[in-house]
Amino acid sequence: MSYRDPVMAMCYDFDGTLAPGNMQEHDFFPDLKISPAEFWEESNALAREHEVDPILAYMKLMLDKARMSGKVQISRSAFRKYGKAVDLFRGVKSWFGDINEYAAKNGVRLEHYIISSGLREMIQGTAISTHVKEIYASSFIYDQHGVAVWPANAVNYTTKTQYLYRINKGIENITDNESVNEFVPEEDRRIPFSRMLFIGDGSTDVPCMKLVKNQGGHSIAVYSEDKEGSRDYAIRLLHDGRVNFIAEGIYTKSSKMFKYTSSVIDMVAASYRLYSLTKSVSQLP
């Protein structure tokens, strides 16, 4: 495995991982005057009736409900404005600076990625978007007035894994399907899976959690004490071997999340030092 550049990928889900609940529940649903339970029930029924991907179903329903209301905007700028109202878990706003600083002191450079079934435009409106290198999430096509007209990208539980391979191979353009499927030797890949950490909370994250863990990286299942059954689900993921750790959605320096993440960074740093020493010895006459 090549360690020419000690860069490590931190990959996160968003809803339930960096923020409680679903992002639409903070302001968008209240503006529609519909409860989250009502919306998701109708969305799931739509998906079953028409055998539609659940992500596409919720995106269509968002547009339909907004148009029917005649008052709720569905423009790119409006979605980003909704993103500003999204509450984040405790410590998230300072997390990126704190964990970057810890990694830098240990000779590791972090890159942060969000891989979410939620809306890219809303995530772009949050306070943390400037700390993230790429946001891979569901998104809309917009007309000349910036109004959403059709889904552009739907990120579900299976498509999430493709973005891990894009990060792994250093292919950021989501329309480049040729390069991401080309064979690249492990030693030539930009970020080996062993230098990845995936943090998620729900069923849509399980394939990513398992992929990263099985390929030598690490995964953390997030739970919230405020969400019924959340901790039990995380424990089940741990017992089933899907993740390495579980941690409450608290991102302060004193949290288990910081403890586990810093330990993975320590391992990456040690592996890089060992690689450097081995390489120097191999070059002796």
ZADO-382583 format. One record per atom (N, C-alpha, C, O, CB): x, y, z. Coordinates in steps of 0.2 Angstrom, whole numbers, plus 5000, padded with zeros to 4 digits. Glycine has a CB too. Example, Ala and Ser with C-alpha at 12.3 -4.5 7.8 and 13.67 -1.06 7.14 Angstrom:
506649725039/506249785039/506649845039/507149835042/505749785045/506449895035/506849955036/506450005039/506750065040/507049975029/
//
This chain:
500449945000/500050005000/500450065000/500950075004/499550005006/500350114995/500750174995/500550225000/499950235001/500750194988/501050255003/500950305008/501350375006/501650405010/501050285015/501350385000/501750444997/501450505000/501850555001/501750444990/500850515001/500450575004/500050555010/499550515009/500050604998/500250575016/499850545022/499150585022/499050625027/500250555028/498750575018/498050605018/497550555020/497650495018/497950645011/497150575024/496550535027/495950565025/495850625026/496650525034/495450515023/494750545021/494250525027/494250475029/494550505015/493950585029/493450575034/492750585030/492650635027/493550635040/492350535030/491750535026/491150525031/491150485035/491750465021/490650575030/490150575034/489450575031/489350595025/490150645038/488950535034/488250545032/488050615035/488450645038/487850485035/487450645034/487250705037/486750695041/486750705047/487150755031/486150675039/485550675043/485650615048/485750565047/484850655039/485550635055/485650585060/486350575062/486550545067/485350525058/486850605058/487550595059/487850655062/488150665067/487850565053/487750715058/488050775060/487450825062/487550875066/488350815054/486850805061/486250845063/485750795065/485650745062/486050895057/485350815070/484750775072/484250775067/484050825064/484550795079/483850715066/483350715062/483450725054/484050715052/482850765063/482950735050/483150755043/483050825042/482750865045/482550715039/483550845037/483650925036/482950955034/482851015036/484150935031/482550925031/481850955029/481450965035/480951005034/481550915024/481550935040/481050945046/481151005050/480751025054/481150885051/481751045049/481851105053/481451165051/481151195055/482551125052/481451175044/481051235042/480551215036/480051245035/481451295040/480851175032/480451165025/479751135027/479251155024/480851115021/479751075031/479051045032/478651095036/478051095035/479150985036/478851135041/478451175045/478151235040/477551255041/478851215050/478551255035/478251305030/477751275026/477251305023/478851325026/477751205025/477251175021/476651155025/476151135023/477551105018/476751165032/476151155037/476051075036/475451055036/475551195035/476551035036/476450965036/476950935041/477550955042/476550935029/476750885045/477250855050/477650805046/477550785041/476850815055/478250795049/478750745046/478450675045/478550645040/479350745051/478050655050/477750595050/477250585044/477250535040/477350575056/476850635043/476450635037/476750635031/476650605026/475950705038/477350675030/477650685024/478050615022/477950595017/478250735024/478350585027/478750525026/478250465024/478450425020/479250505031/477650465028/477150415026/476950425019/476850365016/476550425031/476750485017/476550495010/477050475005/476950445000/476350565009/477750495007/478250485002/478350405001/478450384996/478950515005/478350365007/478450295006/477950265003/478050214999/478550265013/477250285004/476750255000/476750274992/476650224988/476050295003/477050334991/477150344984/477650304980/477550274975/477350424983/478250284984/478750244982/478450174981/478650134976/479350244987/478050144986/477750084985/477250074979/477350024975/477450064991/476850124978/476350124973/476650124966/476350084962/475850184974/477150164965/477450164958/478150134958/478450134952/477550244957/478250094963/478950054963/479550104961/479950094957/478949994958/479550154965/480050214964/480550204969/480350194975/479650284963/481150224967/481650234973/481450284978/481250334976/482350254969/481450264984/481250304990/481550374989/481150424991/481350274996/482150384987/482450454987/482150494982/481950554983/483250444986/482050464976/481650504970/480950514972/480750574971/481650454964/480650474976/479950484978/479950544983/479550594982/479650424982/480350554988/480350604992/480550674989/480250724990/480850594998/481050674984/481150734980/480650754976/480450814976/481750714976/480250714973/479650734969/479150754973/478850804972/479350664965/479050724979/478450754984/478650824987/478250864988/478350704989/479250834988/479450904990/479250954985/479051004987/480250904991/479450944979/479250984973/478450994973/478251044972/479550964967/478150934973/477450934972/477050974978/476651024977/477150864972/477250964984/476950994990/477151074989/476651114991/477250964996/477751094988/477951164987/477551194982/477251254983/478651174986/477451164976/477051194971/476251204973/475951254971/477051154964/476051154976/475351154978/475251214983/474651244984/475151084981/475751224988/475651274993/475651344990/475251384992/476251274998/475951354984/476051414981/476451474985/476451524983/475351444980/476651454991/477051494995/477751474996/478251514997/476751505001/477851414996/478551384998/478951384992/478851354987/478551315001/479551414992/480051424987/480451354986/480651324991/480451484987/480651334980/481051284979/481651294974/481851264970/480651224975/481851354975/482451384972/483051354975/483051334981/482451454971/483651364971/484251344974/484451384980/484651364985/484851344969/484351454980/484451494985/484051484991/484251484997/484351564983/483351464990/482951444995/483151384999/483151385005/482251434993/483351334996/483551274999/484251285003/484251265009/483751224994/484651335001/485251345005/485051385011/485351385016/485751385000/484551425010/484251465016/483951415021/484051425027/483751515014/483651365019/483351315023/483951285027/483851265033/482951265020/484451275023/485051235026/485351275032/485651245037/485551225021/485351345032/485551385037/485251375044/485451385049/485551455035/484551345043/484151345049/484251275052/483951255058/483451355048/484651225049/484751155052/485151155058/485751185058/485051115046/484951125063/485251125069/485751065069/485651015065/484851105075/486351075071/486951025071/487050995078/486851025083/487551055069/487250935078/487450905085/487950945089/488350985086/487650835084/487950935095/488450975099/489150965097/489350905097/488350955107/489551015096/490251015095/490351015087/490951015086/490550955098/489851005083/490050995076/490351055073/490851045069/489350975072/490151115075/490451175072/491151185073/491551215069/490051235074/491351165079/492151165081/492451105079/493151105079/492151185088/492151055077/492450985076/492950985071/493550955072/491850935074/492851015065/493251015059/493951045061/494451025059/492951045053/493951105064/494551135066/494951095071/495551095071/494351205069/494551075076/494951035082/495250975079/495850955081/494451015087/494850935075/495150865072/495650875067/496150845067/494550825070/495650935063/496150945058/496750965062/497350945060/495951005054/496751005067/497351025071/497650965074/498250955074/497151075077/497250915077/497550855080/497950815075/498450795076/496950815083/497650805069/497950775063/498550805061/499050765060/497450765058/498550865060/499150905058/499750895063/500350885060/498950975057/499550895069/500150885074/500450815073/501050805076/499850895081/500050775071/500350705070/500550685063/500650625061/499750655072/500550745059/500850735052/500350705047/500550675042/501450685052/499650705048/499150685044/498750745042/498550785045/498750625047/498550745035/498150795032/497450765031/497350715028/498450825026/496950795034/496250765033/495950805027/495950865026/495850775040/495450765024/495050785019/494350765021/494250705023/495150765012/493850805021/493150795024/492650785018/492650835014/492950845029/492250735018/491750725013/491150705016/491050675021/492050665008/490550735013/489850715015/489550675010/489550695004/489450775017/489350615012/488950575007/488250555010/488150525015/489350505006/487750595007/487150595010/486550585005/486550604999/487050665014/485950555008/485350545004/484950615004/484450625001/484950485006/485150655008/484850725009/485050765003/485350744998/485050755016/484850835004/484950874998/485550914999/485750945004/484350924998/485950914993/486550944993/486551024994/486951054997/486850934986/486051054991/485951124992/485751144999/486051195001/485351144987/485451105003/485351125010/485951115014/486151155018/484751075013/486351065012/486951055016/487451105014/487851135019/487350985014/487451135008/487851195006/487651255010/488151295011/487751204999/487051255013/486851315017/487051315024/486951365028/486151325016/487251255026/487451245033/488151275035/488551295030/487451175035/488251285041/488851325044/489451285042/490051305043/488851335051/489451215041/490051175040/490251165033/490751135032/489951105044/489851185028/490051175021/490651195019/490951165015/489451205017/490951245022/491651275020/492151225022/492751235020/491751345023/492051185027/492551135029/492551075025/493051035026/492451125037/492151065021/492051005017/492351005010/492151055006/491350975017/492750955008/493050965001/492550944996/492450984991/493650915001/492050894997/491550884992/490950854996/490950825001/491750824987/490350874993/489750854996/489350814990/489150834985/489250914998/489350744992/489050704987/488350684990/488250654995/489450634986/487850714987/487150714990/486650714984/486750734978/487050764995/486050704986/485450714981/485350784979/485550834983/484750684984/485150794973/485150864971/484650874965/484450824962/485850894968/484450934963/483950954958/484350984952/484851014952/483450994961/483950974946/484151014940/483651084941/483151084943/483950984934/483951144940/483651204940/483551234934/483951234929/484051254945/483051274933/482851314927/483251374927/483651384931/482151324926/483151414921/483551484921/483451524926/483751574927/483351514914/482851514930/482751564936/482951534943/482851564948/481951574936/483351474942/483551444948/483051404952/483151394958/483851494953/482551384949/481951344952/482051274950/482151254945/481251374950/481951234955/482051164955/481451134950/480951144951/482051124961/481651094945/481151064941/481250984940/480750954938/481251094934/481750954942/481850884941/482450864945/482950894946/481950864934/482450794948/482950774952/483550764947/483550744941/482850704955/484150784949/484750784945/485150724948/485550684944/485250844946/485150704954/485550654957/485250624963/485050664968/486250674959/485150564963/484750534969/485250484972/485450434969/484150494967/485450494979/485950454982/485650414987/485350434992/486450504986/485650344985/485250294990/485850254993/486450264993/484750254986/485650204997/486050165001/486550124997/487150114999/485650115005/486450104990/486950074986/487350124982/487950104982/486550024981/487050174980/487450224976/487950264981/488450284978/487050274973/487850264987/488350294992/489050264991/489550304992/488050284999/489050194990/489750164990/490150194984/490750184984/489650094990/489850214978/490250234973/490650294974/491150304972/489750244967/490450334979/490750394981/491350374985/491850414985/490350444984/491350324989/491950304992/492550284987/493050294988/491750244997/492250244982/492750224977/493050284973/493650294971/492450174972/492650334972/492850404969/493350434973/493950454971/492250444968/493250434980/493750464984/494350424984/494950444984/493450474991/494250354984/494850304984/495350314978/495950314979/494550234984/495050334972/495350334966/495550414964/495950424960/495050304961/495250454968/495350524967/495050554961/495250594957/496150534965/494350524960/493950544954/493350584957/492850554959/493750484950/493350654957/492850684960/492250704956/491750714958/493150754963/492350704949/491850724944/491350664944/491450604942/492150734937/490650674947/490150624947/489950604940/489650544940/489650644952/490050634935/489850614928/490350574925/490250544920/489750674924/490950564928/491450524925/491450454928/491650434933/492150554927/491050414924/490850344926/491350294923/491450234925/490150324923/491750324918/492250274915/492850264919/493050214920/492450304908/493150324922/493750324926/493650284932/494050244934/494050394927/493050294935/492950264942/492850184941/493050154946/492250294945/492750164935/492650084934/493350054931/493349994930/492050074930/493850104930/494450074927/494850044933/494850064938/494850124924/495249994931/495649954936/496250004938/496550024933/495949884933/496350014944/496850044947/497250004952/496849994957/496650124949/497849994952/498149954957/498149984964/498150044964/498949944955/498049944969/497949974976/498450024977/498350074980/497949924981/499150014976/499650054977/499650124974/499950174976/500350024976/499250124968/499150194965/498550234966/498450284963/499250174957/498150204971/497550244972/497650294977/498150294982/497050194976/497350354976/497550414980/497450404988/497850424991/497050474978/496850384990/496750374997/496550304998/495950284997/496250425000/496950255001/496850185002/496250185007/496150225011/497450145005/495850135007/495250125011/495550115018/495150135023/494850065010/496150095019/496450095026/496550165029/496650165035/497150055026/496550215025/496550285027/495850315027/495850375026/497150325024/495350285027/494650315027/494350295034/494450245037/494250285022/493950345036/493450335042/492750355039/492650415037/493750375048/492250315040/491550325038/491150335045/491150295049/491250275034/490850385045/490350405051/489650405049/489550455045/490650465055/489250365051/488550365049/488050345054/488250325060/488450325043/487450335053/486950325058/486450275056/486150235060/486650385061/486250275050/485650235048/485750175043/486250165041/485150285045/485150145041/485250085036/485550105030/485850065026/484550065035/485450165027/485750185021/486450195021/486850195016/485450255018/486750195027/487450195028/487850135029/488450125028/487650245034/487450075030/487750015031/488249985026/488749965028/487149965032/488049995019/488549965014/489150005015/489749975014/488249975007/489150075016/489750115016/490150095023/490750085022/489650185017/489850085028/490150065035/490549995034/491049985035/489650055040/490149945031/490449885030/491049885025/491549845026/489949835028/490949915019/491449925014/492049945017/492649915016/491249965008/492050005020/492650035023/492949995028/493549985028/492450105026/492549965033/492849915038/493149855035/493749835037/492349895043/492849825030/493149765027/493749775023/494149725022/492549735023/493849835021/494449855017/494949885021/495449905018/494249905011/494949875027/495449895032/495449965035/495849985039/496149895028/494850005033/494750065036/494350055043/494250005045/494450115031/494050115045/493650105051/492950145050/492950195046/494050145057/492450125054/491750155053/491550165061/491650125065/491350105049/491150215061/490850235068/490050245067/489850275062/491150295071/489650205071/488950215070/488750265076/488950265082/488550145072/488450315073/488150375078/487450355081/487050335077/488250445074/487350375087/486750365090/486550435093/486950475095/486650305094/485850445094/485650505098/485250475104/484750435103/485250545094/485350495110/484950475116/484250505115/483750485119/485250505122/484150555111/483450585110/483050545105/482450565105/483550655108/483350505102/482950465097/482850395099/483350355100/483350465090/482250375100/482050305102/482350255098/482250255092/481350295103/482750205101/482950145097/483650165094/483950115091/482550125092/483850225094/484450245090/485150205093/485550175089/484550315091/485150205100/485750175103/485750095102/486250065100/485850185110/485150065102/485049995101/485249975094/485549925093/484349975103/485050015089/485250005082/486050005081/486249965078/484950055078/486350055084/487050065084/487450005087/487849975084/487250125087/487149975093/487449925096/487349855091/487849815091/487049905103/486749855088/486649795083/487149795078/487449745076/485949795081/487349855075/487849865070/488549845072/488949815069/487849935067/488649865078/489349845081/489349765082/489849735080/489449875088/488849735085/488849665086/488849625079/489049565079/488249645090/488549655074/488549625068/489149635064/489249605058/487949645064/489649665066/490249675063/490249725058/490749725053/490549615060/489749775058/489749825052/490149885054/490349915049/488949845051/490249895060/490649955062/491149935067/491149885071/490250015065/491649975068/492249965073/492049995080/492149975085/492849995071/491650055080/491450095086/490750115086/490450125080/491950145087/490450135091/489850175091/489950235096/490350225101/489250125094/489650285094/489750345098/489150395098/488850395093/490350385096/488950425103/488450475103/488550535099/489150545098/488250495111/488050565096/488250625092/488450685095/488050735095/487550635088/489050675098/489350735102/490050745099/490450695099/489350725110/490250795097/490850805093/491350855097/491850885094/490750835086/491350855103/491750905107/492450865108/492450805107/491450925114/492950895110/493550865112/493550815117/493950765117/494050925113/493050815121/493050765127/492550705125/492450665129/492750805133/492350705119/491850655117/492150595115/492750585113/491450685111/491750535115/492050475112/492150475105/492650445102/491550415114/491750515101/491950525094/492650555093/492950535089/491350575091/492850605097/493450635096/494050575098/494550575095/493550695100/493850545103/494350485106/494450435100/495050415099/494050455112/493950415098/493950355093/494350385086/494750355083/493250325091/494150445084/494350475078/495150485079/495550475074/494050535076/495350515084/496050535085/496450465086/497050465084/496150575092/496150415088/496550345088/496650325081/497150295080/496150295093/496150325077/496250305070/496750355067/497150325063/495550315066/496750415068/497250465065/497950435068/498450435064/497150535067/498050425074/498650395077/498850335073/499450335072/498550375084/498450295071/498650235068/498850245061/499350215058/498050185067/498550295057/498750315051/499450345051/499850335047/498250365048/499550385056/500150425057/500750375058/501250375055/500150475063/500650325062/501150265064/501250225058/501850205056/500850225070/500750215054/500850175048/501250205043/501650175039/500150155044/501150275042/501550315038/502250315040/502750315036/501250385037/502450325046/503050325049/503450265048/504050255046/503150345057/503050205049/503350145048/503550125040/504050105039/502850085050/503050155036/503250145029/503850185027/504250165023/502650175025/503950245030/504450285028/505150255031/505650255027/504450355031/505150225037/505750195039/505850135035/506450125033/505550175046/505350095033/505450035029/505750055022/506250015020/504849995028/505550105019/505750125013/506450155013/506850135009/505350185010/506650185019/507350215019/507850155020/508450155017/507450265025/507650105024/508050045025/508150005018/508749985017/507749995030/507649995014/507649965008/508149995003/508349964998/506949955005/508250055004/508650094999/509450095001/509850124998/508450164999/509550065007/510250065009/510650015004/510449965002/510350035016/511350035003/511749994998/511949925001/512249884998/512450034997/
//
